[in-house]
C-alpha cells in the first residue's frame, strides 16, 4: 500500500479506536467459567437419583451449552474485528 501523502495532500485525518482488550478478556473468562459449570452439571447428572433431578440438570446443561456457544461466537467475531481495520481516503 502506498503512503497516502505520496498521492496528495491530507486535508483531514480522523482516527477512531475502540479498546476491546477488556471485552476480549471478559469473554475469555466467561467462557472458561461456563465450561467449568458445564463440567460440574455433567458430573451432577451422573449422580442424579430422580427423573425430576435429571430433567432439571438436562435443562441447565442445555442452557449453559447455549451460553457457551453464544460466547464463542462473540469471541470469534471480536477476534475478527481486531484483525480488521480500514483506511478511508476521501
C-alpha positions in Angstrom: 0.0 0.0 0.0 1.2 3.5 -0.8 1.7 6.2 1.6 -1.4 8.5 1.3 0.8 11.6 1.5 2.6 10.5 -1.7 -0.7 10.6 -3.6 -1.8 14.1 -2.5 -2.2 16.5 0.4 -4.1 15.2 3.5 -6.7 17.8 4.4 -8.3 16.0 7.4 -7.4 12.9 9.3 -9.6 11.1 11.9 -8.6 8.1 14.0 -11.2 6.1 15.8 -10.1 3.4 18.2 -12.1 1.0 20.4 -10.3 -0.5 23.3 -11.5 -4.1 23.1 -8.9 -5.6 25.4 -11.3 -5.7 28.5 -14.1 -7.1 26.4 -11.8 -9.7 24.9 -10.6 -11.0 28.3 -14.1 -10.8 29.8 -15.4 -13.1 27.1 -12.5 -15.4 27.5 -13.0 -15.6 31.3 -16.8 -16.1 30.9 -16.2 -19.0 28.5 -13.8 -20.7 30.9 -16.3 -20.2 33.8 -19.2 -21.6 31.8 -17.2 -24.6 30.8 -16.3 -25.3 34.5 -20.1 -25.0 35.3 -20.9 -27.3 32.5 -18.5 -30.0 33.7 -19.9 -29.7 37.2 -23.5 -30.1 35.9 -22.5 -33.1 33.9 -20.9 -34.7 37.0 -24.1 -34.0 38.9 -26.1 -35.6 36.1 -24.1 -38.9 36.7 -25.3 -38.8 40.3 -28.9 -37.8 39.8 -31.3 -40.1 41.5 -34.7 -39.0 40.2 -36.3 -38.2 36.9 -37.1 -34.7 38.1 -33.5 -34.1 39.0 -32.3 -35.5 35.6 -34.7 -33.2 33.7 -33.6 -30.1 35.7 -30.0 -30.8 35.1 -30.6 -31.5 31.4 -32.3 -28.1 31.0 -29.5 -26.4 32.9 -26.8 -28.2 30.8 -28.7 -27.2 27.6 -28.9 -23.5 28.8 -25.2 -23.4 29.7 -24.2 -25.1 26.4 -26.2 -22.4 24.6 -24.5 -19.6 26.6 -21.1 -21.1 25.7 -21.9 -21.2 22.0 -23.0 -17.6 22.1 -19.8 -16.5 24.0 -17.7 -18.5 21.5 -19.5 -16.8 18.6 -19.0 -13.3 20.2 -15.3 -14.2 20.8 -14.8 -15.2 17.2 -16.5 -12.0 16.0 -14.3 -9.9 18.3 -11.1 -11.6 17.1 -12.1 -11.0 13.5 -12.8 -7.3 14.3 -9.5 -6.9 16.0 -7.7 -8.1 12.9 -9.8 -5.8 10.6 -9.1 -2.2 10.1 -9.9 0.3 7.4 -8.5 3.4 5.9 -10.9 5.7 4.1 -9.5 8.2 1.7 -11.9 10.9 0.8 
